[in-house]
Amino acid sequence: MTNTTETTDIVIVGAGITGIYMAHKAREIGLNIVAFERGSGVGGTWYWNRYPGLRCDVESVNYSYSFSEEIQQEWTWKEKFPSQPEILKYLEFVADKLDVTPLFRFDTEVTDAVWNEQRQKWTVTTNRGDVVETTYIVWGTGILSTPKIPEIPGMAEFGGELLNTATWPHTPVDFTGKKVAVLGTGSSGIQVIPIAAEQAEHVYVLQRTPSYTLPAHNKPLDADYVAHIKANYSAFRAEARASMLGAVTDSIGKNTFDLTPEEQEVELQRVYDYGSPMRFASTFDDIVVDLEANKVVADFVERKIRERVANQAIADKLIPTTYPIVSRRLCIDTNYYETFNRENVTLIDLFEEELVRLTPTGFETTSGAYDVDIFILATGFDAMTGTLRRINIVGRDGITLKDKWGKAPSTYMGLSVSGFPNSFMVTGPGSPSASSNVVLSIEQHVEWITNMLQFLQKENISSFDPTPEAEQSWVNHVAEVAAPTIFPLADTWYTGTNIPGKPRVVIQYLGGVGPYEAALLEVANDTYRGFSFTH
């Protein structure tokens, strides 16, 4: 490709849930679009992550677009918690239905985006030589899209298969008769470990920090239930949109100690038996703000873990002790704890022994050497900010986004960054996305951005930029809302502490999806208060 500069109205980066909807909306309001995606097809997170056992932890009827009644009626989900192949098929179906797939240039990664103050435009370049001058950029790069790859000595010398759950091969991986090691017991590890254990000769689970995980009780969706949802989608979606988490949680709306211990147990059991992290986290209203209430819930889950694990010494290691329940994202599982009752599974506690290196034939800890054929990294993501920090994004006065976010990520409303005009990020830091039903959070952002783009065109505005004061005010508000909660107490990707050197800050807005949308609309209705405009 030659380096001839193209011109367009808007560049969209990413062909996941955001990119598909944003491309549809941008075309609807008459903008010329250039869209890039580093993968070979649509799907975003669900294109890259393909490991065995992968499911969404939000129920399928919630984890889907609500903007099109036609799509809602045409598509029928098969299971309560959708599998990766089903979600990818759904996103391909929507992209084809909206005819946005041809708008994307696949296998193309954006490397640079540089603001030209004189021309009031961005110059976007890619690894394939595209050079595009654009008025607007929408970053739809996702909150979990850059894997966290640990630096383990000997990785290059390991002679077996070294796999990462976040960039899983497109061809099936056969564990039969193999010795397998899995490093990491977050959501990915919890899902892949039981599948590996069913097939492999032996599985070594290398755990540093255990997670709380609940049984999914996954099942095929009953035809009557599907018909009921389809007949009542508008009310169902309205309830989700006004909620704290962006999903229907069926909470009784009471604090823990409004109930007797017996009543607490009944309610916890009811929600536990249903199987849903969002519902369980919403059992009582004060779980995330009252440590005593939090302990009631944690103790209940601890008892359940002890019931599921035969060897209580192993159960001790699987029960979290260093953070409050829900302060790390709750996981769901199918037979995860039961997997540790198998003869062919060994738990290696990395608080008791350290992982020293990979060897040509396996791995070595401070307690000994182990031979394995496959070593799986289930080590999570450089979440929320990782992908954007890796792109050379240069705003006003030559400031890079990476430098601006060096001390802590700052945004206005989780949507835009002061000093980086005419650019939006969908589900950015300071939005509720990380602890919400992210599809609904994406819809909120895309619809708000579309309305603002129409306003900019109507008013003949050449550039917009959040003021530093408005940005700082929002950063302060996000911190104030987080301060009285349990979230600052945990070392998680919610606080950035899973990445060495990353600033510690609660990265998501904890005020709730419904209240957040009200705040967004208030800004828009006040002629986009907090933005400065150049005509």
C-alpha angles and dihedrals in degrees: 000000000000122000094243109144116243122200127219141156098239139014116205117198116204134026099222128107090305098046095048093053096038092052089051093049095043091053090046090061092046102256123151107239138205113181130186133197126178092208125074094247145012122287107083110203090010091054094054103035108068106143119144114274095022114156135158116255091217117078115259096241088057096038096067141082117281100186097088122055088190092058092045091054097042098048119069120192116221102202140034092239108030121228122231094257091052093049092047090049089050093051091047089050092051093045090051092045091053091040093228099127092087090057092067128085103212129205086032125123125197108231103172140021116181125183117225108204094191094053095033088227141112123237109212122192131186139203088256095057101262113152113190128177109207139173095216138024126199113195108210094167096133134235095259105038107106112069119223104234112195118219103238117173112245098026091129092051097051107117098199132070113299108199135179121207090219095056100032118172116262089228118074118266113223115214094179112136091352131126108234134191122198118195111201136036102209122112096300095048092046090056100042099041098069091048092049091047092054091057109025129087088230137354125204112200111203107200129181104164117015119223130220108245132178130205109265095212084206117188143161111279114256114241092231091052091050091049090049092051092047091050092050104033095125094056091040092052093044091055091049092048093053094046132096097246101030093249138086105262103171092222121173089224097230135124119249097251093047081081132061116247088258092052091047090054093049092050094045090049091050093053093040090054091051092057115221129126092212093051092045093049087052097048091111127016096233102050093108098043106037118061093199091053089045090054092054089058094042091050090052092053091045089057089051092051090051090051091052098045117065098198107064093198087061090044089056089059094046094053113089115235104165103067140029118265113265093022085100115045110275112241131213125216147180110225095333099142091037088059088071089063089066121102092226097058125085123187114213111195109211090200088063097039129016128230103242105178149321114258131202088264103032138308140309131218130184086266100051150302127292129195116222136167097205128034115192123199108210090166102136133229145302084243133209099350104030099089096046093046089057093056117079097243110173119188134177118336092012094289113153122218089232091059094042090053093043095105097031137332112265128187141157107248090338087283111085140019126225111244093028103087126198094014131115130190118204115223092000127168110297094037124103093245101110095058098030140075089281096205090063091044088053092050090051091053098043092049093047092048091049091053091049092049089054090050091051092051093046093049093044091237114169097195142006130196132176110245116246088239094054091047093050091046090055092045089052091048092051090050093047092052091048097045100079093044131087093246098091089057096069134075101227143125084268087070097031092242094124088076118067111241095011113133115258110240134131098256102196132067108249098191092098137259096266097047090043091056090050088054091049092051091047090057092048094046090052090062091270095306113210096035126103117213135209115205 
